[in-house]
Amino acid sequence: MVEASLLQFAEVRGKLIFVNFIPREEINERLSDERVNNEMLKLEMMFNEEPSMVGASARLQVIGK
């Protein structure tokens, strides 16, 4: 798809790395706590570009230029 749009691959990021490890039945309750939500967001932003963590993510974001 990247080649079809005439873009060159620039980088890949992982999305929702740590949230994946929260049991499904607890996600809404835990993330509704503003402190927990902010901490999870900080972690996600710190590690979403780390190549060793990308494989653990729920989704990949491919960035082209």
C-alpha positions in Angstrom: 0.0 0.0 0.0 2.9 2.4 0.8 4.4 1.7 -2.6 1.1 2.3 -4.4 0.8 5.8 -2.9 4.3 6.7 -4.0 5.5 7.1 -0.4 8.7 5.9 1.0 8.8 4.0 4.2 10.0 6.3 7.1 9.2 4.4 10.3 6.8 2.1 12.1 5.2 2.7 15.5 3.2 0.4 17.8 -0.1 1.5 19.2 -1.7 0.2 22.4 1.3 -1.7 23.7 0.6 -1.7 27.4 -3.2 -1.5 27.3 -3.2 -5.0 25.7 -2.0 -6.4 29.1 -5.0 -5.1 31.0 -7.7 -7.8 31.2 -10.6 -6.9 28.9 -13.1 -6.9 31.6 -11.1 -4.3 33.6 -10.1 -1.8 30.8 -13.0 0.6 31.2 -12.8 0.7 35.0 -9.0 1.3 35.0 -8.8 3.8 32.2 -11.7 5.9 33.7 -9.3 6.7 36.5 -7.6 9.9 35.3 -4.3 9.2 37.0 -4.1 5.6 35.6 -5.1 6.9 32.1 -2.4 9.6 32.2 0.3 7.1 33.3 -0.7 4.6 30.6 -0.6 7.4 28.0 2.9 8.4 29.1 4.1 4.8 28.8 2.5 4.4 25.4 4.2 7.6 24.1 7.6 6.6 25.6 7.6 3.1 24.0 5.6 3.4 20.8 8.7 4.0 18.7 10.9 1.4 20.4 11.6 -1.4 17.9 11.7 -4.1 20.6 8.2 -3.1 21.8 6.4 -2.7 18.4 5.7 -6.4 18.1 3.7 -6.4 21.3 1.3 -3.7 20.1 -2.3 -4.2 19.1 -1.8 -2.1 15.9 1.0 -0.8 13.8 1.2 2.6 12.3 3.4 2.8 9.2 4.7 6.2 8.4 5.7 7.2 4.9 7.1 10.4 3.4 
